[in-house]
Amino acid sequence: MKLEEVIAIVIDELGRIAPEIDAKQLDPDAELREECDIDSMDFLNLVTALSERLKIEIPETDYPSLATLHQAAAYLAQKLDATA
C-alpha cells in the first residue's frame, strides 16, 4: 500500500473520531492529539480503528510512533509491508 493511501486512511479514521477537523488544515508534523484536540480515549479509538481497518497489530509500546500524521503513516506503511 502506498504512503498516500495510508495517509488517506488515517485522515478518514481521524475524521470519524473528530468530524470537526479539516484535513486540509492538518500540519502533518504536529502532534495529532493537540492538532485535532482529541483526548487519550479518542486517540485509543483511532489506534483501534486503524488496527481493525488495516488488519494489523499495533502494540501499546508503539503508540508514540503514531504521534503525528507523518509518523503514523510511515509506521503503518512499514507494518503493512512487513505483513505482505
mmCIF file of the N, C-alpha and C atoms, coordinates in Angstrom:
data_MODEL
# 
_entry.id   MODEL 
# 
loop_
_atom_site.group_PDB 
_atom_site.id 
_atom_site.type_symbol 
_atom_site.label_atom_id 
_atom_site.label_alt_id 
_atom_site.label_comp_id 
_atom_site.label_asym_id 
_atom_site.label_entity_id 
_atom_site.label_seq_id 
_atom_site.pdbx_PDB_ins_code 
_atom_site.Cartn_x 
_atom_site.Cartn_y 
_atom_site.Cartn_z 
_atom_site.occupancy 
_atom_site.B_iso_or_equiv 
_atom_site.pdbx_formal_charge 
_atom_site.auth_seq_id 
_atom_site.auth_comp_id 
_atom_site.auth_asym_id 
_atom_site.auth_atom_id 
_atom_site.pdbx_PDB_model_num 
ATOM 1   N N  . MET A 1 1  ? 0.849   -1.174 0.000  1.00 0.00 ? 1  MET A N  1 
ATOM 2   C CA . MET A 1 1  ? 0.000   0.000  0.000  1.00 0.00 ? 1  MET A CA 1 
ATOM 3   C C  . MET A 1 1  ? 0.899   1.243  0.000  1.00 0.00 ? 1  MET A C  1 
ATOM 4   N N  . LYS A 1 2  ? 0.548   2.201  -0.818 1.00 0.00 ? 2  LYS A N  1 
ATOM 5   C CA . LYS A 1 2  ? 1.343   3.420  -0.928 1.00 0.00 ? 2  LYS A CA 1 
ATOM 6   C C  . LYS A 1 2  ? 1.130   4.310  0.287  1.00 0.00 ? 2  LYS A C  1 
ATOM 7   N N  . LEU A 1 3  ? 2.146   5.108  0.571  1.00 0.00 ? 3  LEU A N  1 
ATOM 8   C CA . LEU A 1 3  ? 2.109   6.013  1.712  1.00 0.00 ? 3  LEU A CA 1 
ATOM 9   C C  . LEU A 1 3  ? 0.913   6.965  1.625  1.00 0.00 ? 3  LEU A C  1 
ATOM 10  N N  . GLU A 1 4  ? 0.610   7.449  0.424  1.00 0.00 ? 4  GLU A N  1 
ATOM 11  C CA . GLU A 1 4  ? -0.521  8.365  0.246  1.00 0.00 ? 4  GLU A CA 1 
ATOM 12  C C  . GLU A 1 4  ? -1.838  7.689  0.630  1.00 0.00 ? 4  GLU A C  1 
ATOM 13  N N  . GLU A 1 5  ? -1.958  6.401  0.325  1.00 0.00 ? 5  GLU A N  1 
ATOM 14  C CA . GLU A 1 5  ? -3.167  5.653  0.678  1.00 0.00 ? 5  GLU A CA 1 
ATOM 15  C C  . GLU A 1 5  ? -3.279  5.499  2.194  1.00 0.00 ? 5  GLU A C  1 
ATOM 16  N N  . VAL A 1 6  ? -2.156  5.257  2.832  1.00 0.00 ? 6  VAL A N  1 
ATOM 17  C CA . VAL A 1 6  ? -2.149  5.121  4.291  1.00 0.00 ? 6  VAL A CA 1 
ATOM 18  C C  . VAL A 1 6  ? -2.525  6.454  4.939  1.00 0.00 ? 6  VAL A C  1 
ATOM 19  N N  . ILE A 1 7  ? -1.983  7.549  4.424  1.00 0.00 ? 7  ILE A N  1 
ATOM 20  C CA . ILE A 1 7  ? -2.330  8.875  4.942  1.00 0.00 ? 7  ILE A CA 1 
ATOM 21  C C  . ILE A 1 7  ? -3.831  9.114  4.805  1.00 0.00 ? 7  ILE A C  1 
ATOM 22  N N  . ALA A 1 8  ? -4.393  8.763  3.667  1.00 0.00 ? 8  ALA A N  1 
ATOM 23  C CA . ALA A 1 8  ? -5.834  8.945  3.442  1.00 0.00 ? 8  ALA A CA 1 
ATOM 24  C C  . ALA A 1 8  ? -6.656  8.121  4.437  1.00 0.00 ? 8  ALA A C  1 
ATOM 25  N N  . ILE A 1 9  ? -6.205  6.925  4.755  1.00 0.00 ? 9  ILE A N  1 
ATOM 26  C CA . ILE A 1 9  ? -6.911  6.077  5.725  1.00 0.00 ? 9  ILE A CA 1 
ATOM 27  C C  . ILE A 1 9  ? -6.837  6.692  7.114  1.00 0.00 ? 9  ILE A C  1 
ATOM 28  N N  . VAL A 1 10 ? -5.664  7.177  7.507  1.00 0.00 ? 10 VAL A N  1 
ATOM 29  C CA . VAL A 1 10 ? -5.518  7.811  8.824  1.00 0.00 ? 10 VAL A CA 1 
ATOM 30  C C  . VAL A 1 10 ? -6.436  9.029  8.912  1.00 0.00 ? 10 VAL A C  1 
ATOM 31  N N  . ILE A 1 11 ? -6.453  9.846  7.878  1.00 0.00 ? 11 ILE A N  1 
ATOM 32  C CA . ILE A 1 11 ? -7.316  11.033 7.868  1.00 0.00 ? 11 ILE A CA 1 
ATOM 33  C C  . ILE A 1 11 ? -8.788  10.636 7.919  1.00 0.00 ? 11 ILE A C  1 
ATOM 34  N N  . ASP A 1 12 ? -9.153  9.597  7.188  1.00 0.00 ? 12 ASP A N  1 
ATOM 35  C CA . ASP A 1 12 ? -10.538 9.122  7.190  1.00 0.00 ? 12 ASP A CA 1 
ATOM 36  C C  . ASP A 1 12 ? -10.959 8.673  8.587  1.00 0.00 ? 12 ASP A C  1 
ATOM 37  N N  . GLU A 1 13 ? -10.129 7.873  9.227  1.00 0.00 ? 13 GLU A N  1 
ATOM 38  C CA . GLU A 1 13 ? -10.459 7.390  10.570 1.00 0.00 ? 13 GLU A CA 1 
ATOM 39  C C  . GLU A 1 13 ? -10.441 8.534  11.586 1.00 0.00 ? 13 GLU A C  1 
ATOM 40  N N  . LEU A 1 14 ? -9.534  9.455  11.406 1.00 0.00 ? 14 LEU A N  1 
ATOM 41  C CA . LEU A 1 14 ? -9.479  10.626 12.279 1.00 0.00 ? 14 LEU A CA 1 
ATOM 42  C C  . LEU A 1 14 ? -10.758 11.448 12.137 1.00 0.00 ? 14 LEU A C  1 
ATOM 43  N N  . GLY A 1 15 ? -11.254 11.548 10.915 1.00 0.00 ? 15 GLY A N  1 
ATOM 44  C CA . GLY A 1 15 ? -12.491 12.279 10.656 1.00 0.00 ? 15 GLY A CA 1 
ATOM 45  C C  . GLY A 1 15 ? -13.702 11.635 11.294 1.00 0.00 ? 15 GLY A C  1 
ATOM 46  N N  . ARG A 1 16 ? -13.663 10.324 11.488 1.00 0.00 ? 16 ARG A N  1 
ATOM 47  C CA . ARG A 1 16 ? -14.769 9.633  12.157 1.00 0.00 ? 16 ARG A CA 1 
ATOM 48  C C  . ARG A 1 16 ? -14.763 9.940  13.662 1.00 0.00 ? 16 ARG A C  1 
ATOM 49  N N  . ILE A 1 17 ? -13.569 10.135 14.209 1.00 0.00 ? 17 ILE A N  1 
ATOM 50  C CA . ILE A 1 17 ? -13.432 10.390 15.639 1.00 0.00 ? 17 ILE A CA 1 
ATOM 51  C C  . ILE A 1 17 ? -13.610 11.867 15.952 1.00 0.00 ? 17 ILE A C  1 
ATOM 52  N N  . ALA A 1 18 ? -13.098 12.715 15.089 1.00 0.00 ? 18 ALA A N  1 
ATOM 53  C CA . ALA A 1 18 ? -13.188 14.167 15.280 1.00 0.00 ? 18 ALA A CA 1 
ATOM 54  C C  . ALA A 1 18 ? -13.711 14.790 13.985 1.00 0.00 ? 18 ALA A C  1 
ATOM 55  N N  . PRO A 1 19 ? -15.016 14.675 13.756 1.00 0.00 ? 19 PRO A N  1 
ATOM 56  C CA . PRO A 1 19 ? -15.581 15.132 12.471 1.00 0.00 ? 19 PRO A CA 1 
ATOM 57  C C  . PRO A 1 19 ? -15.410 16.617 12.191 1.00 0.00 ? 19 PRO A C  1 
ATOM 58  N N  . GLU A 1 20 ? -15.092 17.390 13.216 1.00 0.00 ? 20 GLU A N  1 
ATOM 59  C CA . GLU A 1 20 ? -14.952 18.837 13.020 1.00 0.00 ? 20 GLU A CA 1 
ATOM 60  C C  . GLU A 1 20 ? -13.607 19.234 12.419 1.00 0.00 ? 20 GLU A C  1 
ATOM 61  N N  . ILE A 1 21 ? -12.661 18.307 12.324 1.00 0.00 ? 21 ILE A N  1 
ATOM 62  C CA . ILE A 1 21 ? -11.343 18.668 11.790 1.00 0.00 ? 21 ILE A CA 1 
ATOM 63  C C  . ILE A 1 21 ? -11.405 18.878 10.286 1.00 0.00 ? 21 ILE A C  1 
ATOM 64  N N  . ASP A 1 22 ? -10.528 19.743 9.817  1.00 0.00 ? 22 ASP A N  1 
ATOM 65  C CA . ASP A 1 22 ? -10.388 19.988 8.388  1.00 0.00 ? 22 ASP A CA 1 
ATOM 66  C C  . ASP A 1 22 ? -9.063  19.370 7.960  1.00 0.00 ? 22 ASP A C  1 
ATOM 67  N N  . ALA A 1 23 ? -9.137  18.274 7.230  1.00 0.00 ? 23 ALA A N  1 
ATOM 68  C CA . ALA A 1 23 ? -7.934  17.533 6.839  1.00 0.00 ? 23 ALA A CA 1 
ATOM 69  C C  . ALA A 1 23 ? -6.946  18.407 6.075  1.00 0.00 ? 23 ALA A C  1 
ATOM 70  N N  . LYS A 1 24 ? -7.445  19.374 5.331  1.00 0.00 ? 24 LYS A N  1 
ATOM 71  C CA . LYS A 1 24 ? -6.561  20.231 4.538  1.00 0.00 ? 24 LYS A CA 1 
ATOM 72  C C  . LYS A 1 24 ? -5.737  21.170 5.431  1.00 0.00 ? 24 LYS A C  1 
ATOM 73  N N  . GLN A 1 25 ? -6.227  21.402 6.648  1.00 0.00 ? 25 GLN A N  1 
ATOM 74  C CA . GLN A 1 25 ? -5.548  22.302 7.574  1.00 0.00 ? 25 GLN A CA 1 
ATOM 75  C C  . GLN A 1 25 ? -4.581  21.586 8.510  1.00 0.00 ? 25 GLN A C  1 
ATOM 76  N N  . LEU A 1 26 ? -4.558  20.259 8.452  1.00 0.00 ? 26 LEU A N  1 
ATOM 77  C CA . LEU A 1 26 ? -3.691  19.498 9.352  1.00 0.00 ? 26 LEU A CA 1 
ATOM 78  C C  . LEU A 1 26 ? -2.222  19.706 9.022  1.00 0.00 ? 26 LEU A C  1 
ATOM 79  N N  . ASP A 1 27 ? -1.451  19.957 10.050 1.00 0.00 ? 27 ASP A N  1 
ATOM 80  C CA . ASP A 1 27 ? 0.001   20.003 9.915  1.00 0.00 ? 27 ASP A CA 1 
ATOM 81  C C  . ASP A 1 27 ? 0.475   18.558 10.074 1.00 0.00 ? 27 ASP A C  1 
ATOM 82  N N  . PRO A 1 28 ? 1.036   17.959 9.031  1.00 0.00 ? 28 PRO A N  1 
ATOM 83  C CA . PRO A 1 28 ? 1.404   16.542 9.092  1.00 0.00 ? 28 PRO A CA 1 
ATOM 84  C C  . PRO A 1 28 ? 2.498   16.224 10.104 1.00 0.00 ? 28 PRO A C  1 
ATOM 85  N N  . ASP A 1 29 ? 3.174   17.248 10.622 1.00 0.00 ? 29 ASP A N  1 
ATOM 86  C CA . ASP A 1 29 ? 4.236   17.026 11.599 1.00 0.00 ? 29 ASP A CA 1 
ATOM 87  C C  . ASP A 1 29 ? 3.850   17.475 13.009 1.00 0.00 ? 29 ASP A C  1 
ATOM 88  N N  . ALA A 1 30 ? 2.611   17.889 13.182 1.00 0.00 ? 30 ALA A N  1 
ATOM 89  C CA . ALA A 1 30 ? 2.132   18.307 14.504 1.00 0.00 ? 30 ALA A CA 1 
ATOM 90  C C  . ALA A 1 30 ? 1.557   17.098 15.239 1.00 0.00 ? 30 ALA A C  1 
ATOM 91  N N  . GLU A 1 31 ? 1.603   17.149 16.562 1.00 0.00 ? 31 GLU A N  1 
ATOM 92  C CA . GLU A 1 31 ? 1.031   16.089 17.382 1.00 0.00 ? 31 GLU A CA 1 
ATOM 93  C C  . GLU A 1 31 ? -0.470  15.990 17.084 1.00 0.00 ? 31 GLU A C  1 
ATOM 94  N N  . LEU A 1 32 ? -0.926  14.807 16.707 1.00 0.00 ? 32 LEU A N  1 
ATOM 95  C CA . LEU A 1 32 ? -2.333  14.626 16.353 1.00 0.00 ? 32 LEU A CA 1 
ATOM 96  C C  . LEU A 1 32 ? -3.272  14.983 17.502 1.00 0.00 ? 32 LEU A C  1 
ATOM 97  N N  . ARG A 1 33 ? -2.899  14.589 18.703 1.00 0.00 ? 33 ARG A N  1 
ATOM 98  C CA . ARG A 1 33 ? -3.783  14.844 19.845 1.00 0.00 ? 33 ARG A CA 1 
ATOM 99  C C  . ARG A 1 33 ? -3.978  16.338 20.061 1.00 0.00 ? 33 ARG A C  1 
ATOM 100 N N  . GLU A 1 34 ? -2.930  17.122 19.892 1.00 0.00 ? 34 GLU A N  1 
ATOM 101 C CA . GLU A 1 34 ? -3.043  18.572 20.057 1.00 0.00 ? 34 GLU A CA 1 
ATOM 102 C C  . GLU A 1 34 ? -3.686  19.215 18.829 1.00 0.00 ? 34 GLU A C  1 
ATOM 103 N N  . GLU A 1 35 ? -3.237  18.818 17.674 1.00 0.00 ? 35 GLU A N  1 
ATOM 104 C CA . GLU A 1 35 ? -3.714  19.400 16.414 1.00 0.00 ? 35 GLU A CA 1 
ATOM 105 C C  . GLU A 1 35 ? -5.230  19.196 16.235 1.00 0.00 ? 35 GLU A C  1 
ATOM 106 N N  . CYS A 1 36 ? -5.697  18.015 16.613 1.00 0.00 ? 36 CYS A N  1 
ATOM 107 C CA . CYS A 1 36 ? -7.109  17.673 16.419 1.00 0.00 ? 36 CYS A CA 1 
ATOM 108 C C  . CYS A 1 36 ? -7.932  17.812 17.694 1.00 0.00 ? 36 CYS A C  1 
ATOM 109 N N  . ASP A 1 37 ? -7.269  18.215 18.766 1.00 0.00 ? 37 ASP A N  1 
ATOM 110 C CA . ASP A 1 37 ? -7.924  18.394 20.054 1.00 0.00 ? 37 ASP A CA 1 
ATOM 111 C C  . ASP A 1 37 ? -8.687  17.127 20.466 1.00 0.00 ? 37 ASP A C  1 
ATOM 112 N N  . ILE A 1 38 ? -7.965  15.996 20.444 1.00 0.00 ? 38 ILE A N  1 
ATOM 113 C CA . ILE A 1 38 ? -8.564  14.741 20.871 1.00 0.00 ? 38 ILE A CA 1 
ATOM 114 C C  . ILE A 1 38 ? -7.904  14.291 22.177 1.00 0.00 ? 38 ILE A C  1 
ATOM 115 N N  . ASP A 1 39 ? -8.686  13.638 23.012 1.00 0.00 ? 39 ASP A N  1 
ATOM 116 C CA . ASP A 1 39 ? -8.153  13.167 24.285 1.00 0.00 ? 39 ASP A CA 1 
ATOM 117 C C  . ASP A 1 39 ? -7.573  11.759 24.135 1.00 0.00 ? 39 ASP A C  1 
ATOM 118 N N  . SER A 1 40 ? -7.096  11.219 25.233 1.00 0.00 ? 40 SER A N  1 
ATOM 119 C CA . SER A 1 40 ? -6.438  9.912  25.172 1.00 0.00 ? 40 SER A CA 1 
ATOM 120 C C  . SER A 1 40 ? -7.398  8.806  24.756 1.00 0.00 ? 40 SER A C  1 
ATOM 121 N N  . MET A 1 41 ? -8.669  8.893  25.136 1.00 0.00 ? 41 MET A N  1 
ATOM 122 C CA . MET A 1 41 ? -9.652  7.885  24.731 1.00 0.00 ? 41 MET A CA 1 
ATOM 123 C C  . MET A 1 41 ? -9.903  7.959  23.229 1.00 0.00 ? 41 MET A C  1 
ATOM 124 N N  . ASP A 1 42 ? -10.006 9.169  22.693 1.00 0.00 ? 42 ASP A N  1 
ATOM 125 C CA . ASP A 1 42 ? -10.178 9.324  21.247 1.00 0.00 ? 42 ASP A CA 1 
ATOM 126 C C  . ASP A 1 42 ? -8.960  8.777  20.499 1.00 0.00 ? 42 ASP A C  1 
ATOM 127 N N  . PHE A 1 43 ? -7.772  9.027  21.040 1.00 0.00 ? 43 PHE A N  1 
ATOM 128 C CA . PHE A 1 43 ? -6.557  8.521  20.407 1.00 0.00 ? 43 PHE A CA 1 
ATOM 129 C C  . PHE A 1 43 ? -6.558  6.993  20.415 1.00 0.00 ? 43 PHE A C  1 
ATOM 130 N N  . LEU A 1 44 ? -6.969  6.412  21.529 1.00 0.00 ? 44 LEU A N  1 
ATOM 131 C CA . LEU A 1 44 ? -7.064  4.954  21.607 1.00 0.00 ? 44 LEU A CA 1 
ATOM 132 C C  . LEU A 1 44 ? -8.082  4.433  20.606 1.00 0.00 ? 44 LEU A C  1 
ATOM 133 N N  . ASN A 1 45 ? -9.200  5.118  20.463 1.00 0.00 ? 45 ASN A N  1 
ATOM 134 C CA . ASN A 1 45 ? -10.208 4.731  19.469 1.00 0.00 ? 45 ASN A CA 1 
ATOM 135 C C  . ASN A 1 45 ? -9.634  4.811  18.054 1.00 0.00 ? 45 ASN A C  1 
ATOM 136 N N  . LEU A 1 46 ? -8.810  5.813  17.802 1.00 0.00 ? 46 LEU A N  1 
ATOM 137 C CA . LEU A 1 46 ? -8.167  5.946  16.486 1.00 0.00 ? 46 LEU A CA 1 
ATOM 138 C C  . LEU A 1 46 ? -7.235  4.765  16.231 1.00 0.00 ? 46 LEU A C  1 
ATOM 139 N N  . VAL A 1 47 ? -6.415  4.440  17.214 1.00 0.00 ? 47 VAL A N  1 
ATOM 140 C CA . VAL A 1 47 ? -5.473  3.325  17.065 1.00 0.00 ? 47 VAL A CA 1 
ATOM 141 C C  . VAL A 1 47 ? -6.233  2.018  16.830 1.00 0.00 ? 47 VAL A C  1 
ATOM 142 N N  . THR A 1 48 ? -7.294  1.813  17.585 1.00 0.00 ? 48 THR A N  1 
ATOM 143 C CA . THR A 1 48 ? -8.103  0.599  17.435 1.00 0.00 ? 48 THR A CA 1 
ATOM 144 C C  . THR A 1 48 ? -8.744  0.541  16.048 1.00 0.00 ? 48 THR A C  1 
ATOM 145 N N  . ALA A 1 49 ? -9.271  1.659  15.594 1.00 0.00 ? 49 ALA A N  1 
ATOM 146 C CA . ALA A 1 49 ? -9.902  1.706  14.270 1.00 0.00 ? 49 ALA A CA 1 
ATOM 147 C C  . ALA A 1 49 ? -8.889  1.415  13.167 1.00 0.00 ? 49 ALA A C  1 
ATOM 148 N N  . LEU A 1 50 ? -7.692  1.984  13.292 1.00 0.00 ? 50 LEU A N  1 
ATOM 149 C CA . LEU A 1 50 ? -6.650  1.741  12.283 1.00 0.00 ? 50 LEU A CA 1 
ATOM 150 C C  . LEU A 1 50 ? -6.219  0.278  12.305 1.00 0.00 ? 50 LEU A C  1 
ATOM 151 N N  . SER A 1 51 ? -6.079  -0.273 13.483 1.00 0.00 ? 51 SER A N  1 
ATOM 152 C CA . SER A 1 51 ? -5.690  -1.676 13.623 1.00 0.00 ? 51 SER A CA 1 
ATOM 153 C C  . SER A 1 51 ? -6.714  -2.594 12.963 1.00 0.00 ? 51 SER A C  1 
ATOM 154 N N  . GLU A 1 52 ? -7.985  -2.331 13.226 1.00 0.00 ? 52 GLU A N  1 
ATOM 155 C CA . GLU A 1 52 ? -9.050  -3.155 12.648 1.00 0.00 ? 52 GLU A CA 1 
ATOM 156 C C  . GLU A 1 52 ? -9.152  -2.962 11.138 1.00 0.00 ? 52 GLU A C  1 
ATOM 157 N N  . ARG A 1 53 ? -9.089  -1.737 10.702 1.00 0.00 ? 53 ARG A N  1 
ATOM 158 C CA . ARG A 1 53 ? -9.251  -1.459 9.264  1.00 0.00 ? 53 ARG A CA 1 
ATOM 159 C C  . ARG A 1 53 ? -8.100  -2.036 8.441  1.00 0.00 ? 53 ARG A C  1 
ATOM 160 N N  . LEU A 1 54 ? -6.891  -1.918 8.973  1.00 0.00 ? 54 LEU A N  1 
ATOM 161 C CA . LEU A 1 54 ? -5.714  -2.383 8.236  1.00 0.00 ? 54 LEU A CA 1 
ATOM 162 C C  . LEU A 1 54 ? -5.340  -3.827 8.567  1.00 0.00 ? 54 LEU A C  1 
ATOM 163 N N  . LYS A 1 55 ? -6.042  -4.390 9.554  1.00 0.00 ? 55 LYS A N  1 
ATOM 164 C CA . LYS A 1 55 ? -5.815  -5.781 9.961  1.00 0.00 ? 55 LYS A CA 1 
ATOM 165 C C  . LYS A 1 55 ? -4.367  -6.025 10.392 1.00 0.00 ? 55 LYS A C  1 
ATOM 166 N N  . ILE A 1 56 ? -3.895  -5.125 11.253 1.00 0.00 ? 56 ILE A N  1 
ATOM 167 C CA . ILE A 1 56 ? -2.540  -5.253 11.810 1.00 0.00 ? 56 ILE A CA 1 
ATOM 168 C C  . ILE A 1 56 ? -2.594  -5.057 13.312 1.00 0.00 ? 56 ILE A C  1 
ATOM 169 N N  . GLU A 1 57 ? -1.617  -5.626 13.990 1.00 0.00 ? 57 GLU A N  1 
ATOM 170 C CA . GLU A 1 57 ? -1.471  -5.422 15.429 1.00 0.00 ? 57 GLU A CA 1 
ATOM 171 C C  . GLU A 1 57 ? -0.677  -4.141 15.669 1.00 0.00 ? 57 GLU A C  1 
ATOM 172 N N  . ILE A 1 58 ? -1.149  -3.334 16.596 1.00 0.00 ? 58 ILE A N  1 
ATOM 173 C CA . ILE A 1 58 ? -0.414  -2.136 16.999 1.00 0.00 ? 58 ILE A CA 1 
ATOM 174 C C  . ILE A 1 58 ? -0.245  -2.223 18.516 1.00 0.00 ? 58 ILE A C  1 
ATOM 175 N N  . PRO A 1 59 ? 0.917   -2.703 18.956 1.00 0.00 ? 59 PRO A N  1 
ATOM 176 C CA . PRO A 1 59 ? 1.125   -2.820 20.399 1.00 0.00 ? 59 PRO A CA 1 
ATOM 177 C C  . PRO A 1 59 ? 1.190   -1.452 21.078 1.00 0.00 ? 59 PRO A C  1 
ATOM 178 N N  . GLU A 1 60 ? 0.784   -1.417 22.332 1.00 0.00 ? 60 GLU A N  1 
ATOM 179 C CA . GLU A 1 60 ? 0.757   -0.155 23.075 1.00 0.00 ? 60 GLU A CA 1 
ATOM 180 C C  . GLU A 1 60 ? 2.130   0.515  23.113 1.00 0.00 ? 60 GLU A C  1 
ATOM 181 N N  . THR A 1 61 ? 3.172   -0.267 23.103 1.00 0.00 ? 61 THR A N  1 
ATOM 182 C CA . THR A 1 61 ? 4.529   0.300  23.135 1.00 0.00 ? 61 THR A CA 1 
ATOM 183 C C  . THR A 1 61 ? 4.844   1.094  21.865 1.00 0.00 ? 61 THR A C  1 
ATOM 184 N N  . ASP A 1 62 ? 4.070   0.853  20.796 1.00 0.00 ? 62 ASP A N  1 
ATOM 185 C CA . ASP A 1 62 ? 4.290   1.563  19.531 1.00 0.00 ? 62 ASP A CA 1 
ATOM 186 C C  . ASP A 1 62 ? 3.416   2.813  19.381 1.00 0.00 ? 62 ASP A C  1 
ATOM 187 N N  . TYR A 1 63 ? 2.550   3.095  20.324 1.00 0.00 ? 63 TYR A N  1 
ATOM 188 C CA . TYR A 1 63 ? 1.666   4.255  20.215 1.00 0.00 ? 63 TYR A CA 1 
ATOM 189 C C  . TYR A 1 63 ? 2.411   5.558  19.971 1.00 0.00 ? 63 TYR A C  1 
ATOM 190 N N  . PRO A 1 64 ? 3.592   5.768  20.586 1.00 0.00 ? 64 PRO A N  1 
ATOM 191 C CA . PRO A 1 64 ? 4.320   7.011  20.291 1.00 0.00 ? 64 PRO A CA 1 
ATOM 192 C C  . PRO A 1 64 ? 4.698   7.149  18.812 1.00 0.00 ? 64 PRO A C  1 
ATOM 193 N N  . SER A 1 65 ? 4.756   6.036  18.095 1.00 0.00 ? 65 SER A N  1 
ATOM 194 C CA . SER A 1 65 ? 5.073   6.075  16.659 1.00 0.00 ? 65 SER A CA 1 
ATOM 195 C C  . SER A 1 65 ? 3.914   6.621  15.839 1.00 0.00 ? 65 SER A C  1 
ATOM 196 N N  . LEU A 1 66 ? 2.779   6.830  16.481 1.00 0.00 ? 66 LEU A N  1 
ATOM 197 C CA . LEU A 1 66 ? 1.592   7.331  15.795 1.00 0.00 ? 66 LEU A CA 1 
ATOM 198 C C  . LEU A 1 66 ? 1.284   8.774  16.191 1.00 0.00 ? 66 LEU A C  1 
ATOM 199 N N  . ALA A 1 67 ? 2.255   9.468  16.735 1.00 0.00 ? 67 ALA A N  1 
ATOM 200 C CA . ALA A 1 67 ? 2.034   10.800 17.299 1.00 0.00 ? 67 ALA A CA 1 
ATOM 201 C C  . ALA A 1 67 ? 1.612   11.843 16.270 1.00 0.00 ? 67 ALA A C  1 
ATOM 202 N N  . THR A 1 68 ? 2.225   11.832 15.096 1.00 0.00 ? 68 THR A N  1 
ATOM 203 C CA . THR A 1 68 ? 1.889   12.803 14.048 1.00 0.00 ? 68 THR A CA 1 
ATOM 204 C C  . THR A 1 68 ? 1.344   12.063 12.829 1.00 0.00 ? 68 THR A C  1 
ATOM 205 N N  . LEU A 1 69 ? 0.758   12.792 11.931 1.00 0.00 ? 69 LEU A N  1 
ATOM 206 C CA . LEU A 1 69 ? 0.226   12.174 10.711 1.00 0.00 ? 69 LEU A CA 1 
ATOM 207 C C  . LEU A 1 69 ? 1.341   11.496 9.923  1.00 0.00 ? 69 LEU A C  1 
ATOM 208 N N  . HIS A 1 70 ? 2.469   12.181 9.745  1.00 0.00 ? 70 HIS A N  1 
ATOM 209 C CA . HIS A 1 70 ? 3.592   11.588 9.009  1.00 0.00 ? 70 HIS A CA 1 
ATOM 210 C C  . HIS A 1 70 ? 4.150   10.361 9.711  1.00 0.00 ? 70 HIS A C  1 
ATOM 211 N N  . GLN A 1 71 ? 4.325   10.450 11.029 1.00 0.00 ? 71 GLN A N  1 
ATOM 212 C CA . GLN A 1 71 ? 4.852   9.305  11.776 1.00 0.00 ? 71 GLN A CA 1 
ATOM 213 C C  . GLN A 1 71 ? 3.888   8.129  11.698 1.00 0.00 ? 71 GLN A C  1 
ATOM 214 N N  . ALA A 1 72 ? 2.608   8.395  11.868 1.00 0.00 ? 72 ALA A N  1 
ATOM 215 C CA . ALA A 1 72 ? 1.606   7.328  11.827 1.00 0.00 ? 72 ALA A CA 1 
ATOM 216 C C  . ALA A 1 72 ? 1.598   6.649  10.463 1.00 0.00 ? 72 ALA A C  1 
ATOM 217 N N  . ALA A 1 73 ? 1.609   7.444  9.407  1.00 0.00 ? 73 ALA A N  1 
ATOM 218 C CA . ALA A 1 73 ? 1.582   6.874  8.058  1.00 0.00 ? 73 ALA A CA 1 
ATOM 219 C C  . ALA A 1 73 ? 2.827   6.035  7.787  1.00 0.00 ? 73 ALA A C  1 
ATOM 220 N N  . ALA A 1 74 ? 3.980   6.536  8.178  1.00 0.00 ? 74 ALA A N  1 
ATOM 221 C CA . ALA A 1 74 ? 5.228   5.789  7.968  1.00 0.00 ? 74 ALA A CA 1 
ATOM 222 C C  . ALA A 1 74 ? 5.220   4.488  8.766  1.00 0.00 ? 74 ALA A C  1 
ATOM 223 N N  . TYR A 1 75 ? 4.780   4.554  10.018 1.00 0.00 ? 75 TYR A N  1 
ATOM 224 C CA . TYR A 1 75 ? 4.737   3.355  10.866 1.00 0.00 ? 75 TYR A CA 1 
ATOM 225 C C  . TYR A 1 75 ? 3.774   2.331  10.269 1.00 0.00 ? 75 TYR A C  1 
ATOM 226 N N  . LEU A 1 76 ? 2.581   2.773  9.908  1.00 0.00 ? 76 LEU A N  1 
ATOM 227 C CA . LEU A 1 76 ? 1.565   1.849  9.376  1.00 0.00 ? 76 LEU A CA 1 
ATOM 228 C C  . LEU A 1 76 ? 2.004   1.252  8.040  1.00 0.00 ? 76 LEU A C  1 
ATOM 229 N N  . ALA A 1 77 ? 2.602   2.063  7.184  1.00 0.00 ? 77 ALA A N  1 
ATOM 230 C CA . ALA A 1 77 ? 3.084   1.556  5.888  1.00 0.00 ? 77 ALA A CA 1 
ATOM 231 C C  . ALA A 1 77 ? 4.157   0.486  6.115  1.00 0.00 ? 77 ALA A C  1 
ATOM 232 N N  . GLN A 1 78 ? 5.026   0.718  7.068  1.00 0.00 ? 78 GLN A N  1 
ATOM 233 C CA . GLN A 1 78 ? 6.075   -0.260 7.383  1.00 0.00 ? 78 GLN A CA 1 
ATOM 234 C C  . GLN A 1 78 ? 5.447   -1.558 7.910  1.00 0.00 ? 78 GLN A C  1 
ATOM 235 N N  . LYS A 1 79 ? 4.461   -1.454 8.796  1.00 0.00 ? 79 LYS A N  1 
ATOM 236 C CA . LYS A 1 79 ? 3.783   -2.633 9.331  1.00 0.00 ? 79 LYS A CA 1 
ATOM 237 C C  . LYS A 1 79 ? 3.069   -3.402 8.218  1.00 0.00 ? 79 LYS A C  1 
ATOM 238 N N  . LEU A 1 80 ? 2.455   -2.664 7.292  1.00 0.00 ? 80 LEU A N  1 
ATOM 239 C CA . LEU A 1 80 ? 1.756   -3.315 6.189  1.00 0.00 ? 80 LEU A CA 1 
ATOM 240 C C  . LEU A 1 80 ? 2.722   -4.038 5.261  1.00 0.00 ? 80 LEU A C  1 
ATOM 241 N N  . ASP A 1 81 ? 3.898   -3.451 5.023  1.00 0.00 ? 81 ASP A N  1 
ATOM 242 C CA . ASP A 1 81 ? 4.918   -4.107 4.200  1.00 0.00 ? 81 ASP A CA 1 
ATOM 243 C C  . ASP A 1 81 ? 5.413   -5.372 4.867  1.00 0.00 ? 81 ASP A C  1 
ATOM 244 N N  . ALA A 1 82 ? 5.532   -5.331 6.187  1.00 0.00 ? 82 ALA A N  1 
ATOM 245 C CA . ALA A 1 82 ? 6.039   -6.479 6.933  1.00 0.00 ? 82 ALA A CA 1 
ATOM 246 C C  . ALA A 1 82 ? 5.059   -7.646 6.922  1.00 0.00 ? 82 ALA A C  1 
ATOM 247 N N  . THR A 1 83 ? 3.761   -7.336 6.791  1.00 0.00 ? 83 THR A N  1 
ATOM 248 C CA . THR A 1 83 ? 2.746   -8.402 6.793  1.00 0.00 ? 83 THR A CA 1 
ATOM 249 C C  . THR A 1 83 ? 2.423   -8.873 5.383  1.00 0.00 ? 83 THR A C  1 
ATOM 250 N N  . ALA A 1 84 ? 2.918   -8.181 4.384  1.00 0.00 ? 84 ALA A N  1 
ATOM 251 C CA . ALA A 1 84 ? 2.599   -8.559 2.998  1.00 0.00 ? 84 ALA A CA 1 
ATOM 252 C C  . ALA A 1 84 ? 3.399   -9.768 2.537  1.00 0.00 ? 84 ALA A C  1 
# 
